[in-house]
Amino acid sequence: MEFLGTTQTASYCGPKKSCDLTQQPSPGQPPVIQECYQPYYLPGYRYLNSWRPSLFYKISSTQTCPDECRSTLRPPTVLPALRSALFCRYSPHDWDQFNQLQIRGAEASHLWASRLTGDTMRLAQDKEQLTRQMQEGTSWNLGQRLSDIGFWKSELCYELDRLLAEKRSMETIKRRLECAAEELNCPLQVALECLYHREKRIGIDLVHDSVEKNLIREVDLLKCCQEQMRQLAQRVDIQMRDNRDAQHALERDLEDKNSAQFIDEKCFNLRNTSDCISYFHGIEKVDGTVSVPETWAKFSNNNIKHSQNMRANSIRLREEAEHLFESLSDQLWKQFTDTNLAFNTRISEETDVKNKLQTQLAKTLQEIFQTENTIMLLERAILAKECPLKVAHTRLECRSRRPNVELCRDTPQFK
């Protein structure tokens, strides 16, 4: 690029040259270099003939025109009408002072730049050291936080294991209560069958004796035992629901702590050279925390205390169930023994009466046998009188045919 005080006329501003493009330059002739520019007007200039830069491009062309065409049609490089625009604006002294001023300004700028660079380097080192210290402190705090999470996780796991063991014990005692209540159906059915069959007694044997009284007491006791076992089983079921609520609270807290531990371990292992680090705009202004360290520790402590209370209630219920098993077993066994003794007493009494009745029955049967023999002899005697009766009937019939006065009621007729 070259700056001139006058405008230049480009070669394309002249008339069209009639150049023979088919003519090739000789191999030894060098290419012709043409100078051309494009007018460039800066905004704010008032006069068209004011100073402006000109852009010159060196264009290499292998196409040439004849000398006569080039000499007759191309205008001169500087127009004669514009030569008056060439004049000197500054003196060499002005030029020298200006350059010295620029050099002194540059040296002052270099001095301030070196000072600023030193201050910047010291500031960068201070901030680097502060950043390293803060990052190390944050890593240490994350390590302490991981230790706290590990402690509460171990406490929650221990309490959860004990609660699960208590849950299994409660399920066992509930099954025992339900099975015991179901197993009492058999002796209850037996006692009811005994009462039902005793209703089939006839007449004077339908006695409200000690056996019936003991059977009624046994039926009432069995039903009462079943009701108590079912009520205790319902209480155990309610307690198991409370235990499940405490278990869910512990499991949810433990799951949250596992997630928090995973996240904190990931944050603890992050380094400046990690691949997964990035910018998150506005994240420092987001505060989604819902607790502080005191309330955080208190939450887990309350869950553990609640689980311990539920386990204590479960232990009391199990002890009550064991005591109920023992007391009901003793009562049922005592009532079963009393009923059996009443049955034995009643059976012995009925056996004695039955033996006496059987003795009397044997005697009665003997008398009946003798009476039946007498009846049979009488029937034989009656049969033996049929022939004489027939003879008498025949004689009377024959004598009824006597004629007239001979039909007399004499002694043979009368007999």
C-alpha positions, 0 to 999 in steps of 0.5 A: 500500500502506498499513500499519495497526495493526488488521485490516480487514474486506473487503467480501467478508467480509460477507453477500451483498448483493442488488444489482440488476446490471441497474441502470446508474449515471447518466452524471453520477455518479462510480464508487464506489471500494471498499477491500479487502485480503487478510490476510497472516501473516508466519512467526514471529509468535506472536499473531494480533492482532500487527501485520501489513501490509495490502494495499489495492487500489483497485478501480473499479466501475461497479456500485453497490448501494442506499444502504440495502443498503450502510448496513445490511450493511457492518461498520465500518472499524475494529472497536471491540474492536481499538481498544486495539491502537493505541498509539505504540511510539517517540518523535520523538527516537528516530525522529530519532536513528535517521534520523541514524544511517542517514544517517551509515551511508549516508555512510560506505558512500558513502565506502567505495564511492567508495574501492572504486570508485577502487581497482577502476578502478585495478585494472581499468586495470592489468589492462587494460594487463597484458592488452594487453601480454601479448596483444601479446607473444603476437602477437609470439611467434606472428609469430616462430613463423610465421617459424620455420615458414616457414623450415623449410617452405622448407627442406623444400620445397627438399629435397623438390624435390631428392628428387623430382628424384632419384626421377625419375633413379632411375626412369630408371636403373631403366628403363634397367637393365631395358630393357638386361637385356631387350635382351640377350635378343636376342643371347643368343637368337642365340648359343643358336640358333647353338649349337643349329644347330651341334649339327646338324653331322654326323660329323667336322664336329661339332668343338669349335672356337674358334667354339663356345668363343667362343659359349659364352663369349658366352652366359655373359657375356650371362647374367652381364650380365643377372644383374648388371643385375637385381641392380642394378635390385633394389638400385635398387628398394630404394633407391627405397623408402627414398627414398619413405619419406624423401619421405613423411616430408618430405611429412607434416612439410610437411603438418603445418607447413602445418596449423600455419601455417594455425592460427597465422595464424588465431590471429595474426589474432584480435582482441578484436572477432573473431566466432569467439572464445568460452569453452572451459572447462578448455582452459588445463588441457589440455596436449597438446603432444608436443615443445618448440622444440628437439625440434621443430626437430630433427625437421625437421632429422633428416628433411632429413638422412635425405633427404640420405643417401638422395639420396647413396645414390641418386647412388652407385647411379646412378654404379655403374649407369653404370659397369656399363653402360660395363664390360658394353658393352666386354666384350660388344663385345669378346666379340662381336668375338672370336666374329665373328673366330672365325666368319670364320676358321672360315668361311674354313677351311671354304670352302677345304676345301669348294673342294677337296672340290668339285674332287674331287667334280667329278672323281668325278662325271666318273668316275661319268659315264664309268662310267655310259656303260660300263654303258649300252653293256654293257646295249645289248650284252646286249640285242643278244644276245637274238635270237641266244639266241632262235634257239639256244633255238628250234633246240634245241627243234626238235631235241628232237623228233627221233624215236628214234635220230635224237635224237643228240648230234651236233656241232650239238646240242653247239654 
